[in-house]
């Protein structure tokens, strides 16, 4: 029997792919007739380095490089990566060193496609997760008016990490708290998180009252309660201080409260005693007061909007929430969270936002802070037609602001005249691609690695910007 013919027949009908590399990880043999996992023909693969074929792999993540370095086989290793065509694939691989006279002369890898299996398992896992969420109570403190915990404060910036660390330290304190933050920064989320983290108060009521939402006379009776007969139609009714006994009372926008009512609040903070409007009896309450203001405390005290004595009492614990423009590094995380939220509510399957779109969002000044970003993403999610959010999906008022003369973009764009944001971003992207090609000496795979994008994406962008293909192909890549 012709064993060479037999071996060739076996190889040509295998579902598994076979790759052989030399000691430098350059492909010397490649056979994948029945599948298209690698996304490249044998003719193009031979002679290429394995990192040129799979552009998102690195010497640290490549099984070939690990085996060549450690001289130990890696058996049944599951991995996910981009193939030569920029398609994400999952494989189960076994990579074996080829040792001749004690020296590693190369490595052999046998692999088979796991993409469909992996996708199916992920769908099952996501379905299980959704079913679990529906059966479980995600917000363990929702029975007392709280829905947020510290896990809901999204961000990895130093400012947010420091804020969360400080807030956790004072969660069990009896001291009042004054929170300062611009409109939309998430003051109530922070306050609820503090209440949720308190071992003493988390099972007691959490009550929030916006002081700007009511006239001061009505706010007085809402906070302190009323006594029957004190005014026409008045009934015996407990106020928020009594209702929040044992828990937390959050007074939002306290700078809207008039000075007389601020004096009554100060007395409650000092002795813990309240008296209903029109009544003579007093009630002792155990309530932690957390107040917030959307104007700087020093400013409202200086303008006599906030009483100095009340400020000194409230400011025992002072927390400042940074505006979104001062922690733009958190925008990608926030956007991801909002995308996941609105995927469910508007029935979309968006799973990505382009770097260019992120750059635009990070360049905007966000006067409405996180709340404005949230609603911007909600708007985008209602109209987006693809699985990815692009620059053209961003609301026009954001684009128009960034295109306004005199508005500074990031340092990387400072030398580009501001006319059309989309045009400027395209010019900048084209320049980056050209620089990467020159830096890679015309090697497309290397240029893609420099830009940290799949090779197919690079090819698409080269076509989009009409970049001369000779620059890419001059080294026969």
VEXGUMAR-288308 format. One record per residue (C-alpha): y, z, x; residue in three letters. Coordinates in steps of 0.001 Angstrom, whole numbers, padded with zeros to 6 digits, always signed. Layout:
BEGIN
YZXALA...
***
This chain:
BEGIN
+000000+000000+000000UNK+003535-000792+001142UNK+005003+002696+001350UNK+008478+001365+002084UNK+008322-000639-001154UNK+007017+002465-002966UNK+009860+004609-001609UNK+012464+002016-002552UNK+011001+001772-006068UNK+011155+005542-006482UNK+014746+005690-005268UNK+015882+002837-007508UNK+014529+004523-010643UNK+015539+008100-010026UNK+018040+009846-012282UNK+019095+011873-009261UNK+021605+010632-006721UNK+020987+010836-002979UNK+023647+011155-000317UNK+023084+011382+003426UNK+025872+012161+005878UNK+026061+012400+009649UNK+027234+015430+011604UNK+030871+014543+010802UNK+030170+014345+007047UNK+030512+010556+007017UNK+028205+008819+004530UNK+025274+006971+006136UNK+023072+006504+003068UNK+023937+006517-000632UNK+021763+005680-003614UNK+022649+006245-007246UNK+021306+003331-009299UNK+020580+004930-012658UNK+023713+007018-013052UNK+027409+006883-012190UNK+028100+010432-011107UNK+029988+009742-007902UNK+031894+006815-009408UNK+031620+004579-006325UNK+029345+001734-005220UNK+027060+002095-002182UNK+028995-000638-000372UNK+032248+001299-000608UNK+030652+004682+000073UNK+028985+003893+003398UNK+031161+004989+006307UNK+033546+007060+004240UNK+033957+010768+004803UNK+032633+012818+001903UNK+036158+014206+001298UNK+037474+010669+000815UNK+034991+010082-002001UNK+035545+013434-003683UNK+039260+013966-003088UNK+039587+017417-004635UNK+036895+018916-002388UNK+037821+020687+000837UNK+035792+021635+003938UNK+035525+025103+002401UNK+034301+023971-001032UNK+032086+021043+000041UNK+028371+021852+000176UNK+027923+019236+002931UNK+030435+020915+005194UNK+028913+024334+004516UNK+025411+023131+005374UNK+026573+021298+008516UNK+028413+024419+009614UNK+025814+027078+008762UNK+022644+025011+009294UNK+021208+026568+006120UNK+020167+024689+002943UNK+021916+025250-000401UNK+019459+024840-003270UNK+020262+024220-006965UNK+023985+024761-006622UNK+026065+023961-009734UNK+029555+022625-009068UNK+032362+020792-010880UNK+034693+018349-009135UNK+036560+015040-009496UNK+034548+011950-008579UNK+035886+008851-006809UNK+037308+007506-010103UNK+039143+010732-010893UNK+036650+011782-013568UNK+035600+015427-013726UNK+031837+015767-013318UNK+029402+018667-013044UNK+026262+018436-010910UNK+023307+020483-009808UNK+022851+019840-006088UNK+020444+020708-003320UNK+021837+020090+000159UNK+019541+020270+003180UNK+020500+020112+006875UNK+018863+017372+008954UNK+017908+018955+012284UNK+016637+016981+015229UNK+015622+018726+018468UNK+017482+021838+017386UNK+020736+020020+016652UNK+022191+019254+013223UNK+022485+015484+013006UNK+023444+015318+009351UNK+022639+016526+005856UNK+020815+015230+002794UNK+021904+015987-000759UNK+020026+015346-003985UNK+022066+015815-007130UNK+021806+015267-010863UNK+024340+015156-013664UNK+025091+018359-015572UNK+028339+017219-017198UNK+027021+016968-020750UNK+025047+020191-020420UNK+028117+022024-019113UNK+030362+020639-021868UNK+027841+021656-024522UNK+027491+025180-023105UNK+031286+025551-023002UNK+031542+024466-026638UNK+028879+026998-027625UNK+030703+029701-025631UNK+034036+028844-027271UNK+032410+028895-030705UNK+030874+032283-030009UNK+034254+033559-028824UNK+036002+032339-031975UNK+033322+033878-034193UNK+033639+037151-032274UNK+037413+037169-032702UNK+037071+036702-036446UNK+034587+039566-036704UNK+036403+041966-034402UNK+039726+043748-034679UNK+041654+042254-031772UNK+044657+044547-032187UNK+043187+048026-032123UNK+046448+049720-033101UNK+047399+047430-036009UNK+046724+050220-038530UNK+049846+052087-037415UNK+052242+049173-037161UNK+051505+048075-033593UNK+050086+044690-032635UNK+051043+044413-028942UNK+049719+046000-025768UNK+050554+045507-022085UNK+048063+042624-022051UNK+050484+040719-024281UNK+053253+040896-021669UNK+052572+037638-019846UNK+053772+037087-016301UNK+052908+037511-012640UNK+056447+037611-011252UNK+057442+040661-009219UNK+060016+041620-011855UNK+057443+041670-014665UNK+054834+043466-012564UNK+057381+046146-011693UNK+058480+046469-015324UNK+054915+046912-016568UNK+054188+049430-013828UNK+057262+051499-014758UNK+056532+051307-018487UNK+052926+052436-018029UNK+054083+055464-016043UNK+056303+056725-018859UNK+053962+055899-021755UNK+052985+059555-022247UNK+056411+060990-021511UNK+058394+062815-024204UNK+061693+061463-022839UNK+063706+058921-024834UNK+063894+055378-023489UNK+066714+052831-023383UNK+065585+049217-023052UNK+068056+046519-022096UNK+067271+042845-022428UNK+068890+039690-023696UNK+067961+038336-027106UNK+064452+036891-027066UNK+063194+038611-023907UNK+060523+040557-025787UNK+061962+044059-026156UNK+059773+045013-029104UNK+056654+043722-027341UNK+057424+046076-024448UNK+058159+049019-026764UNK+054962+048509-028755UNK+053009+048282-025491UNK+054426+051647-024427UNK+053376+053194-027748UNK+049917+051601-027501UNK+049406+053028-024011UNK+050345+056569-025027UNK+047298+058806-025304UNK+049294+061247-027449UNK+051070+058863-029841UNK+049040+055654-030048UNK+047158+056789-033173UNK+050384+057916-034841UNK+052965+055710-036599UNK+055113+053154-034842UNK+058215+052236-036837UNK+060839+049703-035806UNK+064299+049372-037314UNK+066904+046777-036417UNK+070222+048609-036581UNK+072159+045355-036980UNK+070221+044370-040093UNK+071734+047018-042410UNK+075176+048406-043274UNK+075673+051773-041578UNK+075762+053730-044859UNK+072393+052291-045851UNK+071040+052719-042324UNK+071973+056420-042507UNK+069822+056991-045606UNK+067014+054819-044226UNK+066841+056865-041023UNK+067352+060359-042409UNK+066100+060041-045987UNK+067772+061038-049241UNK+067887+063990-051636UNK+067789+063555-055404UNK+071302+063664-056890UNK+073129+063163-053604UNK+074483+059890-055033UNK+073879+057774-058122UNK+070234+056763-058296UNK+069271+058815-055240UNK+065742+060229-055139UNK+063888+062547-052801UNK+062758+060146-050145UNK+061780+060745-046517UNK+063572+058772-043834UNK+062143+056918-040879UNK+062333+059997-038643UNK+060001+061869-040979UNK+057725+058863-041486UNK+057416+058397-037726UNK+056521+062058-037121UNK+054116+062295-034193UNK+054735+058676-033225UNK+057516+056396-032039UNK+060735+055228-033693UNK+062177+052066-032181UNK+065877+051512-032840UNK+066639+047909-031948UNK+070228+046805-031210UNK+071519+050360-031218UNK+074890+049019-030109UNK+075354+047924-033753UNK+075204+051532-035003UNK+078598+053119-035740UNK+079813+056083-033674UNK+079382+058668-036469UNK+075761+057742-037020UNK+075243+057764-033262UNK+076389+061416-033306UNK+073695+062283-035891UNK+071101+060488-033762UNK+072181+062505-030728UNK+071559+065763-032610UNK+068024+064656-033483UNK+067378+063803-029842UNK+068639+067220-028740UNK+066871+069534-031176UNK+064319+067402-033074UNK+065709+068415-036480UNK+066712+066060-039312UNK+068452+066695-042608UNK+068288+064214-045444UNK+071478+062709-046831UNK+072887+065108-049438UNK+070363+067820-048628UNK+070596+071317-047130UNK+067064+071792-045852UNK+066122+070709-042362UNK+062832+069274-041151UNK+061502+069452-037609UNK+060061+066155-036395UNK+058166+065155-033285UNK+059376+061616-032727UNK+059855+059711-029525UNK+063003+057599-029724UNK+063105+054269-027943UNK+066341+052341-028333UNK+067294+048887-027174UNK+070440+046854-026640UNK+071003+043156-026008UNK+074271+043890-024182UNK+074503+045617-020824UNK+074690+049429-021319UNK+077579+049814-018876UNK+079570+047245-020863UNK+079043+048793-024305UNK+079769+052306-022977UNK+082944+051042-021309UNK+084034+049370-024559UNK+083275+052591-026508UNK+080645+050760-028532UNK+078013+053273-027437UNK+078868+056963-027166UNK+078724+058242-023600UNK+076844+061420-024565UNK+074250+059393-026482UNK+073977+056961-023578UNK+073314+059809-021130UNK+070604+061198-023421UNK+068931+057865-024072UNK+069174+056651-020499UNK+066784+059289-019159UNK+064303+056432-018887UNK+065947+053047-018442UNK+063992+049778-018532UNK+065486+046319-018029UNK+063670+043170-019102UNK+064691+040205-016915UNK+065799+037009-018670UNK+063447+034056-018478UNK+065774+032112-016148UNK+065248+034841-013523UNK+061462+034579-013617UNK+060783+030886-013996UNK+057517+031299-012082UNK+056125+032867-015281UNK+056904+029806-017417UNK+053563+028008-016722UNK+051617+031108-017839UNK+053763+031525-020948UNK+053423+027842-021811UNK+049645+028027-021429UNK+049536+031022-023762UNK+051692+029308-026385UNK+049626+026110-026170UNK+046460+028091-026871UNK+048191+029814-029782UNK+049442+026637-031420UNK+046245+024690-030771UNK+044761+026925-033463UNK+047693+026942-035883UNK+048519+023208-035803UNK+044937+022043-035169UNK+045521+020328-031822UNK+043440+020133-028635UNK+046129+020157-025963UNK+044722+021463-022686UNK+047303+020493-020093UNK+050988+020122-019265UNK+052073+017818-016464UNK+053811+019207-013363UNK+056854+017079-014212UNK+057112+018662-017663UNK+056736+022140-016171UNK+059518+021325-013708UNK+061811+020341-016580UNK+061067+023561-018448UNK+061697+025591-015295UNK+065020+023822-014735UNK+066386+024684-018194UNK+068470+027879-018566UNK+066717+029270-021720UNK+069566+031166-023422UNK+067081+032241-026106UNK+064574+033342-023451UNK+060868+033652-024340UNK+061526+033264-028065UNK+063251+029927-027457UNK+060435+028770-025158UNK+057866+029732-027788UNK+059613+027719-030490UNK+060084+024788-028100UNK+056330+024698-027474UNK+055703+024980-031219UNK+057940+021938-031743UNK+056140+020008-029011UNK+052717+020884-030399UNK+053635+019539-033827UNK+054406+016081-032439UNK+052241+015628-029318UNK+049530+012997-029745UNK+047565+013432-026513UNK+045704+016236-024768UNK+048552+016636-022294UNK+052227+017523-022693UNK+054519+015166-020785UNK+058264+015010-020109UNK+058842+012704-023075UNK+057357+015373-025392UNK+060034+017948-024499UNK+062728+018494-027184UNK+065794+016307-026688UNK+068285+019193-026498UNK+066583+020413-023305UNK+066625+016946-021763UNK+070244+016447-022831UNK+071300+019742-021251UNK+069692+018875-017930UNK+071305+015438-017997UNK+074780+016937-018475UNK+077029+016312-015432UNK+077517+019444-013367UNK+074228+021065-014382UNK+072213+022015-011284UNK+068550+021213-011160UNK+066143+022672-008645UNK+066947+022332-004945UNK+064526+019453-004633UNK+066687+017346-006946UNK+070128+018410-005768UNK+070697+015155-003866UNK+069776+012950-006813UNK+072672+012031-009136UNK+072186+013500-012594UNK+072194+010737-015168UNK+068833+010441-016919UNK+066415+013279-016268UNK+063337+011137-016877UNK+064622+008417-014518UNK+065456+010968-011849UNK+062055+012626-012103UNK+060366+009223-011853UNK+062425+008342-008756UNK+061553+011663-007167UNK+057848+011250-007951UNK+057851+007729-006491UNK+059488+008996-003300UNK+056871+011764-002966UNK+054035+009258-003373UNK+055524+006931-000755UNK+055958+009819+001674UNK+052364+010957+001098UNK+051084+007413+001752UNK+053012+007198+005010UNK+051818+010655+006028UNK+048217+009608+005279UNK+048617+006351+007254UNK+047725+004351+004159UNK+044598+006394+003369UNK+044563+006698-000426UNK+042108+009575-000598UNK+044072+011574+001952UNK+047346+010839+000153UNK+045801+012096-003088UNK+044729+015301-001333UNK+048235+015776+000082UNK+049681+015433-003430UNK+046878+017586-004893UNK+046050+015010-007577UNK+042894+012986-008331UNK+042701+009662-006530UNK+042575+007757-009819UNK+045784+009453-010897UNK+047398+008318-007650UNK+046252+004748-008267UNK+047688+004844-011785UNK+051033+006068-010483UNK+051075+003425-007734UNK+050651+000804-010444UNK+053273+002487-012639UNK+055915+002432-009899UNK+054912-000982-008476UNK+054332+000487-005033UNK+053064-002179-002607UNK+049271-002002-002604UNK+049222-003269+000996UNK+050424+000136+002107UNK+047394+001700+000414UNK+044842-000915+001376UNK+045823-001609+004979UNK+043117+000735+006257UNK+040568-000766+003843UNK+040576+002288+001572UNK
***
